[in-house]
């Protein structure tokens, strides 16, 4: 059931943290959609064809954990996902988490400000694949195992119940 896990949610919701927890416990490969979408150090978006090839190669593996917000990639991998996890964490908590974490992976301060603004718009965007609305649709149509986790305590309980050993300190 937990061979190919996809974690989606807003920026700052804890997708990368949860993916790390699961990959350590399950010994699955980890794939972060930012690495597919962006060139190294956020130096611009990857060409769509290259990105799609990287995603296709990763999703063909027998077991993995993927995480990210990009609806176009979610749509591409969803047919292979055996467990879909949606982190529906409040926007305020997501912003707080991002501010505590700071800019990751070599991005600029300007890019971090853009990320904060993008995160604030998650529930406001309409007809956009990287939005609450799109994630809700992906969740509703996924026919296999799926979980919607709305708080840190629910995420911790999921790790304890479904994976065991509770959260690791990172």
C-alpha positions in Angstrom: 0.0 0.0 0.0 2.8 2.4 0.8 5.1 1.7 -2.2 4.6 5.0 -4.1 3.7 7.8 -1.7 2.9 11.3 -2.9 2.8 14.2 -0.4 1.1 17.5 -1.6 0.3 20.7 0.2 1.0 24.4 0.5 4.5 25.7 0.8 5.7 25.4 4.4 3.2 22.7 5.2 5.9 20.1 6.1 6.0 18.1 2.9 9.8 17.8 2.8 10.0 17.0 6.5 7.4 14.3 6.2 9.0 12.9 3.1 12.3 12.7 5.0 10.6 10.9 7.9 9.0 8.3 5.5 12.1 7.7 3.4 14.1 7.0 6.5 11.6 4.5 7.8 10.5 2.8 4.6 13.9 2.9 2.8 12.3 4.4 -0.3 13.9 6.8 -2.7 13.0 10.5 -2.1 12.0 12.8 -4.9 11.3 16.5 -4.4 9.3 18.3 -7.2 11.4 21.4 -6.7 14.4 19.4 -8.0 12.5 18.5 -11.1 10.9 21.9 -11.7 13.9 24.2 -11.0 17.4 24.3 -12.3 20.1 24.0 -9.5 20.1 26.9 -7.0 16.7 28.0 -8.4 18.5 29.5 -11.4 15.3 29.3 -13.5 12.7 26.7 -14.5 13.8 23.6 -16.2 12.5 23.1 -19.8 9.2 21.2 -19.6 10.4 18.3 -21.7 13.5 17.7 -19.5 11.4 18.0 -16.3 8.8 15.5 -17.6 11.6 13.0 -18.5 13.1 13.3 -15.0 9.7 12.8 -13.4 8.9 9.8 -15.7 12.2 8.1 -14.8 11.5 8.6 -11.1 7.9 7.5 -11.1 8.9 4.3 -12.9 10.8 3.1 -9.8 9.0 0.5 -7.8 9.0 2.5 -4.5 9.4 6.1 -3.7 8.2 9.1 -1.8 7.6 12.3 -3.8 6.5 15.7 -2.4 5.6 19.0 -3.8 3.0 21.5 -4.8 3.2 21.4 -8.6 -0.2 20.2 -9.9 1.1 19.5 -13.5 3.6 17.0 -12.0 1.0 15.6 -9.6 -1.3 15.0 -12.5 1.6 13.2 -14.3 2.4 10.8 -11.4 -1.1 10.3 -9.8 -1.8 7.1 -11.8 1.3 5.5 -10.1 0.6 6.8 -6.6 -0.5 4.1 -4.1 -0.8 6.5 -1.1 -1.7 10.1 -1.5 -1.1 12.4 1.5 -2.5 15.9 1.5 -1.1 18.2 4.2 -3.9 20.8 4.6 -2.1 23.0 7.2 -3.4 26.5 7.9 -1.8 29.2 5.8 -0.7 31.1 8.9 1.2 28.0 10.1 2.8 27.5 6.7 4.0 31.1 6.6 5.4 30.7 10.2 7.2 27.5 9.2 8.8 29.2 6.1 9.9 32.1 8.2 11.5 29.8 10.7 13.2 27.7 8.0 14.3 30.6 5.8 15.3 30.3 2.2 16.4 26.8 1.2 18.8 25.5 -1.4 20.6 28.6 -2.4 17.7 30.8 -3.4 17.8 34.6 -3.1 16.0 36.8 -0.6 13.8 38.0 -3.5 12.9 34.4 -4.3 12.1 33.8 -0.7 9.7 36.8 -0.6 8.0 35.4 -3.8 7.6 32.1 -2.0 6.0 33.7 1.0 3.6 35.6 -1.3 2.8 32.4 -3.3 2.1 30.5 -0.1 -0.3 33.2 1.1 -2.2 32.8 -2.2 -2.7 29.0 -2.0 -6.4 29.1 -1.0 -7.1 32.2 -3.2 -5.9 30.9 -6.6 -8.6 29.7 -8.8 -8.3 27.5 -12.0 -4.6 26.9 -11.0 -3.0 23.5 -10.6 -0.8 24.7 -7.7 -3.7 25.6 -5.4 -5.9 24.4 -2.6 -8.7 23.9 -5.1 -6.6 21.7 -7.4 -5.2 19.7 -4.5 -8.7 19.1 -3.3 -9.7 17.7 -6.7 -6.6 15.5 -6.9 -7.5 14.1 -3.4 -11.2 13.6 -4.3 -10.5 11.6 -7.5 -7.6 9.5 -6.2 -9.0 5.9 -6.0 -6.5 4.3 -3.7 -5.2 4.9 -0.2 -5.3 8.6 0.8 -4.9 10.7 3.9 -5.7 14.3 4.6 -3.7 15.6 7.6 -4.6 19.0 9.0 -2.3 19.6 11.9 1.1 18.7 13.3 -0.6 16.3 15.8 -2.3 14.5 13.0 1.0 14.1 11.1 2.6 12.8 14.3 -0.2 10.3 14.9 0.1 9.1 11.2 3.8 8.5 11.6 3.2 6.6 14.9 0.2 4.6 13.7 1.1 3.8 10.1 4.8 3.8 10.1 5.8 3.3 13.8 8.5 4.8 16.1 7.1 8.3 16.0 8.7 11.4 14.5 12.5 11.6 14.4 14.3 14.8 15.5 15.9 16.4 12.4 
